[in-house]
Amino acid sequence: MKRVIWLLVSLLLVNSSVAQGNESKVKIVKIHIGPSASNFINAEAPHKTFILSENHEVLIMSDKDLTINYDSHVFKDLRFNLAVGIGFEYYLKDDLSIYAALNYEGKGINLHSMSKVATQSDSYGDYPKYEEVRAENHSIEIDNNYLVLPITLRKYLNSQNTFYLQGGMYWGYLLKSEVDILLQKWQQERIVSAGLVTKISSNNFNEFHMEGEDEDKNYTSNVDYGLSIGTGINYPLSNRFYFNADLLINVGLRSIDKQNNNEYWESDTPRATGYYKTIHSANYYGLNSNAKNINAVITFGIGFRI
């Protein structure tokens, strides 16, 4: 956190000293707000199975034909948040500037997956048929809130110097990490006659729900950093005021898992009709320890020339 603040202060001091030597340079302060969409890169756990126990260390696999084998999806698993902050733009030339901001941003993932297996067997006659349905469903929502410092170089491309492309880096400090996990498992045996369910002989349902906060940041890295690219417009409303619309895509280079351990081992747990295959893992909430943040931030704001 101290490094982030020091970087921002240093940048402002450098800009101030340069400005004293060249008063003609344009300097704009901006206030902005807008939505962000976030996800994780490389989120799938190495064993591709996710059933979490309450102690954050044991993942339990069901029978091999019912194992949840999830894949995270770039768009389907997006988590939407709000970004708000203040920025400072210093023009090196009419078409080239340095931009720095201090933002509050939410990042994370909404990961949902379901696995279902149905098996049938005939009785002595054609009917009835015995059908067994087994299913598992899980939902994991990670909500991480950061204080983010992006620093980018903006190149204006049109003759009015209103449209720009930008690229640079960002640094983030974790403020809070919250998780909401819902795991459901059910098994149903029923009698099917002429395609219709005539009787349910057994119906078992189990559910595990956990809401928590990584208060001591034992599982989550305190610092995040990565590359930033984007585009935007600065449209003058008057001699001093500007309307700004900005798009910035941030790709993390730092793993969010503080333990950073993808090792796991399996063991067999006996039960009445066989064994459970149990996976012991220290992964971040069952995700890959190399998972990294990715998010897109669209902000709209007002800037004024100083």
Secondary structure, 3 states (H helix, E strand, C coil): CHHHHHHHHHHHHHHHHHHHHCCCCCEEEEEEEEEEEEEEECCCCCCCCCCECCCCCEEEECCHHHCCCCCCCCCCCCEEEEEEEEEEEEEEECCEEEEEEEEEEEEEEEEEEEEEEEEEEECCCCCCEEEEEEEEEEEEEEEEEEEEEEEEEEEECCCCCCEEEEEEEEEEEEEEEEEEEEEEEEEEEEEEECCEEEEEEEEEEEEEEEEEECCCCCCECCEEEEEEEEEEEEEECCCCEEEEEEEEEEEEEEECECCCCCCEEEEEEEECCEEEEEEEECCHHHCCCCCEEEEEEEEEEEEEEC
